[in-house]
Amino acid sequence: MSDEHRELGGLLRRARVSAGATTRDVALYSSGHISNVENGHVMPSPELVYYYVKEFGCDGRLAREALGKARRASEERRRTQRLVQRNQGLRGGAYQVTPDSPAGEIREGYEVRESEAYYRIDERGVITEVDVIRMIAAVQPGVTLIAVAHNYHRDTGTGVLSIEPGVGCRLAKLRETGFGYLSAVFRMDRELNPGDGELYSLCYRVRVRSSIPARPLLRYRARTGNARYALRVLFTPPTLPQEVWWFSERDVFATEAPAPPQSDRIFPANPSGFYFRDFKRIDDLHSGIAWRW
């Protein structure tokens, strides 16, 4: 633990407390992990810091500066930790997690190789449902679970989201956190192991019950092994966006930059309201579609 880690953790903790949130309100992470981050014992990912900025009102400039200092102070240590975590399951034999395990531990067992998302936006500008397809491969032996999480940025009330398993999976655990996040663990129809051959496919649907128009940005964070993300968005006439563009950035903060989009990333206007893009070779990139009403 370094002074830089303590400085960053303290900044995040103050933002969370000021927002009236508990450590259990941070989606995708266990309460213990958040406590370790805020106490300076664990290095947070840029995505977690970004979460504090967007959900808890943490100062973005200070957060990025503190994150940069902490990353420079622990770069070698983080590389070592990733190697240890990557090999931990293989040394210990069969991959051992349960539906109650933290999402991060569950995700250590597999890679999402391809992903597709189909968003439907009604005439009020509200996202009504999202159909998601995941194609995954095991990187640990004995994988049976997959963890997912969704939220509706503009409506953080309870009961806004529901999730329905489709082909290839069934619901094993569901948890609604504060700030509008719904976390789910699906159990796949069969056990996966490295070298199985074909990718395993599953699908599920997220339904939204809200009257608040959607935030004009849909973003997907690709992780190691993710070769393709297909995004489809259907707007309902006559409520169509004035301008739609795509983005793909390594820095999550850059996806919300106020500058006008690059001209070659702007979609031609479509009177039917349907926009789509396939993102490829997207390891560790934040990709998606944004628009202006």
C-alpha positions as CSV (number, residue, x, y, z in Angstrom):
1,M,0.0,0.0,0.0
2,S,1.4,3.4,-1.0
3,D,0.5,7.0,-0.3
4,E,-0.9,7.2,-3.8
5,H,-3.2,4.3,-3.2
6,R,-4.4,5.8,0.0
7,E,-5.0,9.2,-1.6
8,L,-7.1,7.6,-4.4
9,G,-9.1,5.4,-2.1
10,G,-9.9,8.2,0.3
11,L,-11.1,10.3,-2.7
12,L,-13.4,7.6,-3.8
13,R,-14.7,6.8,-0.3
14,R,-15.6,10.5,0.3
15,A,-17.6,10.6,-2.9
16,R,-19.5,7.4,-2.1
17,V,-20.3,8.5,1.4
18,S,-21.4,12.0,0.2
19,A,-23.8,10.3,-2.3
20,G,-25.4,8.3,0.6
21,A,-24.3,4.9,-0.8
22,T,-22.9,1.9,0.9
23,T,-20.1,-0.4,-0.3
24,R,-22.8,-2.9,-1.4
25,D,-24.3,-0.3,-3.7
26,V,-21.3,-0.5,-6.1
27,A,-22.4,-2.9,-8.8
28,L,-20.3,-5.8,-10.0
29,Y,-18.0,-5.7,-7.0
30,S,-18.1,-7.3,-3.5
31,S,-18.3,-5.1,-0.5
32,G,-15.0,-6.4,0.7
33,H,-13.3,-5.5,-2.6
34,I,-14.7,-1.9,-2.4
35,S,-13.5,-1.6,1.2
36,N,-10.0,-2.8,0.1
37,V,-10.0,-0.2,-2.7
38,E,-11.1,2.7,-0.5
39,N,-8.5,1.7,2.2
40,G,-5.7,1.7,-0.4
41,H,-5.0,-2.0,-0.3
42,V,-6.2,-2.8,-3.9
43,M,-5.7,-0.9,-7.1
44,P,-9.0,0.0,-8.8
45,S,-9.6,-0.4,-12.5
46,P,-10.2,2.8,-14.5
47,E,-13.8,1.6,-15.0
48,L,-14.4,1.5,-11.3
49,V,-13.0,5.0,-10.8
50,Y,-15.2,6.1,-13.7
51,Y,-18.2,4.5,-11.9
52,Y,-17.5,6.7,-8.9
53,V,-17.4,9.8,-11.1
54,K,-20.7,9.0,-12.9
55,E,-22.7,7.5,-10.1
56,F,-21.4,9.1,-7.0
57,G,-20.3,12.6,-8.3
58,C,-16.6,12.2,-7.6
59,D,-14.6,15.0,-9.2
60,G,-13.4,13.7,-12.6
61,R,-10.2,15.7,-12.8
62,L,-9.1,14.8,-9.3
63,A,-10.0,11.2,-9.8
64,R,-8.0,10.9,-13.1
65,E,-5.0,12.5,-11.5
66,A,-5.1,10.3,-8.5
67,L,-5.6,7.2,-10.6
68,G,-2.6,8.1,-12.8
69,K,-0.3,8.5,-9.7
70,A,-1.5,5.2,-8.2
71,R,-1.0,3.3,-11.4
72,R,2.5,4.6,-11.9
73,A,3.4,3.7,-8.3
74,S,2.2,0.1,-8.7
75,E,2.5,-0.9,-12.3
76,E,5.0,-3.7,-11.7
77,R,3.0,-5.0,-8.8
78,R,-0.2,-5.0,-10.8
79,R,1.4,-7.0,-13.6
80,T,2.5,-9.6,-11.0
81,Q,-1.0,-9.8,-9.5
82,R,-2.6,-10.4,-12.8
83,L,-0.3,-13.3,-13.5
84,V,-1.0,-14.8,-10.1
85,Q,-4.8,-14.4,-10.6
86,R,-4.6,-15.8,-14.1
87,N,-2.8,-19.0,-13.0
88,Q,-4.6,-19.4,-9.7
89,G,-7.4,-21.6,-11.0
90,L,-5.1,-23.8,-13.0
91,R,-2.9,-24.5,-10.0
92,G,-5.9,-25.3,-7.8
93,G,-7.5,-27.7,-10.3
94,A,-11.2,-27.3,-11.2
95,Y,-12.6,-23.8,-11.3
96,Q,-14.4,-23.3,-8.0
97,V,-17.1,-20.6,-7.8
98,T,-20.7,-20.4,-6.8
99,P,-23.6,-18.0,-7.7
100,D,-22.7,-16.1,-4.5
101,S,-19.1,-15.5,-5.6
102,P,-18.1,-11.9,-6.6
103,A,-18.7,-11.2,-10.3
104,G,-15.0,-10.6,-10.8
105,E,-14.1,-14.1,-9.6
106,I,-16.8,-15.7,-11.8
107,R,-15.5,-13.8,-14.9
108,E,-12.0,-15.2,-14.3
109,G,-13.2,-18.5,-15.7
110,Y,-14.2,-17.5,-19.2
111,E,-13.8,-15.0,-22.0
112,V,-16.5,-13.4,-24.0
113,R,-15.3,-13.8,-27.6
114,E,-18.3,-12.2,-29.3
115,S,-21.2,-10.2,-28.1
116,E,-24.4,-8.7,-29.6
117,A,-26.9,-6.2,-28.2
118,Y,-30.2,-5.1,-29.7
119,Y,-31.7,-2.0,-28.1
120,R,-35.3,-0.8,-28.7
121,I,-36.1,2.8,-27.9
122,D,-39.8,3.9,-28.0
123,E,-41.4,7.2,-29.1
124,R,-40.7,8.7,-25.7
125,G,-37.0,8.1,-26.1
126,V,-37.1,5.4,-23.4
127,I,-35.2,2.1,-23.8
128,T,-37.9,-0.5,-23.4
129,E,-35.8,-3.7,-23.8
130,V,-32.4,-5.1,-24.7
131,D,-31.7,-8.5,-26.2
132,V,-28.2,-9.7,-25.6
133,I,-26.2,-12.6,-27.1
134,R,-22.9,-13.8,-25.6
135,M,-20.5,-16.3,-27.2
136,I,-18.0,-17.4,-24.7
137,A,-15.0,-19.8,-24.2
138,A,-13.7,-21.2,-21.0
139,V,-10.2,-20.3,-19.8
140,Q,-10.5,-22.4,-16.6
141,P,-11.8,-25.9,-16.2
142,G,-15.3,-26.6,-15.1
143,V,-17.0,-23.3,-16.0
144,T,-20.8,-23.3,-15.5
145,L,-21.6,-19.7,-14.5
146,I,-21.5,-16.3,-16.3
147,A,-22.1,-12.9,-14.6
148,V,-23.8,-9.9,-16.2
149,A,-24.9,-6.5,-15.0
150,H,-27.1,-3.7,-16.4
151,N,-28.4,-0.4,-15.4
152,Y,-30.6,2.5,-16.7
153,H,-28.6,5.6,-16.1
154,R,-31.5,8.0,-16.1
155,D,-33.7,6.1,-13.6
156,T,-32.0,4.7,-10.5
157,G,-35.1,3.5,-8.7
158,T,-35.8,0.0,-7.7
159,G,-37.8,-2.3,-10.0
160,V,-36.8,-0.4,-13.2
161,L,-35.0,-3.4,-14.7
162,S,-35.9,-7.1,-15.0
163,I,-34.0,-9.8,-16.7
164,E,-35.1,-13.0,-18.5
165,P,-32.8,-15.9,-19.4
166,G,-33.2,-17.2,-23.0
167,V,-31.5,-20.0,-24.8
168,G,-28.5,-21.7,-23.3
169,C,-28.8,-20.5,-19.7
170,R,-31.1,-20.2,-16.6
171,L,-31.1,-17.7,-13.8
172,A,-29.0,-18.7,-10.8
173,K,-28.9,-15.5,-8.8
174,L,-30.3,-12.0,-9.1
175,R,-29.3,-8.9,-7.1
176,E,-30.5,-5.3,-7.4
177,T,-28.0,-2.8,-6.0
178,G,-28.4,0.8,-5.3
179,F,-28.2,3.4,-8.2
180,G,-30.3,1.3,-10.6
181,Y,-28.0,-1.7,-11.2
182,L,-29.2,-5.2,-11.7
183,S,-26.6,-8.0,-11.4
184,A,-27.4,-11.5,-12.5
185,V,-25.6,-14.8,-12.5
186,F,-26.7,-17.4,-15.2
187,R,-26.0,-21.1,-15.1
188,M,-25.2,-22.5,-18.5
189,D,-26.8,-25.7,-19.8
190,R,-23.5,-27.5,-19.7
191,E,-20.0,-27.3,-18.2
192,L,-17.3,-25.6,-20.3
193,N,-13.6,-26.4,-20.4
194,P,-10.6,-25.0,-22.3
195,G,-10.3,-26.4,-25.7
196,D,-13.9,-27.4,-26.1
197,G,-13.9,-26.2,-29.8
198,E,-16.9,-24.2,-30.7
199,L,-17.9,-21.1,-28.7
200,Y,-20.8,-21.5,-26.3
201,S,-23.8,-19.3,-27.1
202,L,-26.5,-18.0,-24.8
203,C,-28.9,-15.1,-24.8
204,Y,-31.1,-13.1,-22.4
205,R,-33.4,-10.1,-22.4
206,V,-33.4,-7.0,-20.2
207,R,-36.7,-5.2,-19.8
208,V,-36.9,-1.5,-18.7
209,R,-39.9,-0.1,-16.9
210,S,-39.4,3.7,-16.9
211,S,-40.9,6.9,-18.3
212,I,-37.5,8.7,-18.3
213,P,-35.8,9.2,-21.7
214,A,-32.6,7.3,-22.1
215,R,-29.1,8.7,-21.7
216,P,-28.0,9.3,-25.3
217,L,-25.0,6.9,-25.1
218,L,-24.7,3.1,-25.2
219,R,-21.3,1.8,-24.3
220,Y,-19.7,-1.7,-24.0
221,R,-16.4,-2.4,-22.4
222,A,-14.6,-5.2,-24.2
223,R,-12.2,-7.4,-22.2
224,T,-9.4,-9.7,-23.1
225,G,-10.4,-12.1,-25.9
226,N,-13.3,-10.1,-27.1
227,A,-13.0,-10.0,-30.9
228,R,-16.4,-8.6,-31.9
229,Y,-19.2,-6.5,-30.5
230,A,-22.4,-6.0,-32.7
231,L,-24.6,-3.1,-31.6
232,R,-28.0,-2.5,-33.1
233,V,-30.3,0.3,-32.0
234,L,-33.9,0.9,-33.2
235,F,-35.5,4.3,-32.5
236,T,-39.2,4.7,-32.9
237,P,-40.5,7.4,-35.3
238,P,-41.4,10.2,-35.0
239,T,-38.9,10.6,-32.1
240,L,-35.6,10.2,-34.0
241,P,-32.2,11.6,-33.1
242,Q,-30.8,14.5,-34.9
243,E,-27.3,13.0,-35.2
244,V,-25.9,9.5,-34.4
245,W,-22.2,8.5,-34.2
246,W,-20.0,5.7,-33.1
247,F,-17.0,5.7,-30.8
248,S,-14.2,3.3,-29.7
249,E,-11.8,4.5,-27.1
250,R,-9.2,3.0,-24.8
251,D,-9.9,5.7,-22.1
252,V,-13.5,5.4,-20.7
253,F,-13.5,9.1,-19.9
254,A,-12.9,9.9,-23.6
255,T,-16.2,8.3,-24.6
256,E,-18.0,11.3,-23.1
257,A,-15.8,14.0,-24.3
258,P,-17.9,17.2,-25.1
259,A,-16.1,17.8,-28.4
260,P,-18.1,17.2,-31.7
261,P,-17.8,13.7,-33.1
262,Q,-15.3,13.0,-35.9
263,S,-17.1,13.4,-39.2
264,D,-16.2,9.9,-40.4
265,R,-17.9,8.4,-37.4
266,I,-21.3,10.0,-38.0
267,F,-24.0,7.7,-39.4
268,P,-26.1,8.8,-42.4
269,A,-29.6,9.8,-41.2
270,N,-32.0,6.9,-41.4
271,P,-35.7,7.7,-41.5
272,S,-36.5,4.2,-40.2
273,G,-34.6,4.9,-37.0
274,F,-32.3,1.8,-37.3
275,Y,-28.6,2.2,-36.6
276,F,-25.9,-0.5,-36.3
277,R,-22.2,-1.2,-36.2
278,D,-19.9,-4.2,-35.7
279,F,-16.8,-3.4,-33.7
280,K,-13.9,-5.7,-34.2
281,R,-10.5,-6.3,-32.5
282,I,-11.7,-4.4,-29.5
283,D,-9.7,-5.9,-26.6
284,D,-9.9,-3.4,-23.7
285,L,-11.7,-0.8,-25.7
286,H,-14.9,1.1,-24.8
287,S,-17.1,1.0,-27.9
288,G,-20.6,2.1,-28.7
289,I,-23.1,4.5,-30.2
290,A,-24.1,8.0,-29.0
291,W,-26.6,10.5,-30.3
292,R,-28.1,14.0,-30.0
293,W,-31.8,14.4,-29.7
